Amino acid sequence: MAKHTNQSSATLPPFMAPDLERISRLNADGLETLMHSGNALMKAVGELNTELLGFTKQRLDAGLAVSQSLAKCKTMQAAMEVQMDFARSEAQIYLDEARKLMELTAQAAMTGLKPIQEAANGHGRANGKR
């Protein structure tokens, strides 16, 4: 069995010796970048949750209001009109909300990726520019 020798950086030629300080700095910068990215994503997820909760409340309120309107209808024709108006308006509201959620999600992704992109483009602390 071959004996494995563990060479320290002191016995390695200078061009092969690892720059432990630089490696440590890069590691710290990478973690900092990930923390900034994670914080941005968590904030965006909070905004999405707030939007969804508000939308859900509005939809529940609208459903309750249409139920009350339906209860007041005297004829089947009147009830169908109320229901059709509600269905038409809800379809548009849901389409608008889907668009808004897609925009918020895209914005969240861009915001979350920005610190990583900046670090990749050389604007991070490892290059002394932050």
C-alpha positions, 0 to 999 in steps of 0.5 A: 500500500502506497504511503500518502503524504500530506503536503502543507502549503509551506512545502509547495512551490509558490505557484501551487500554494493555495491562497487561503485568504482569497478562498475564504474571501470568495466563500464569504462573498458567495454566502453574502450574495446568496443571503441577499438573493434569499432575502429578496426572494423572501420579500417577494414571496411575502408580497405574493402571499399578501396579493393572494390573500387580498384577492381571495378575500375580495373573491369571497366578499364578491361571492357573498354579495352575489349570493345575497343578490340571488336570494333577492331575485323573484324570477328564474330569469333575474337569477340567471342574469345576476349569475351571468353578470357575475360569471362574466365579471369574475372571468375578467377579474381572474384573468387580470389577477393571473396577469398581475401574479405573473408580473409579480413572479417575474419581478421576484425572480429578477430581484432575487437573481440580481445579486447573483448576476452582479456577483457573476459580472464582477460587481461583487466584493471579491473584485473590490467593487462593492 
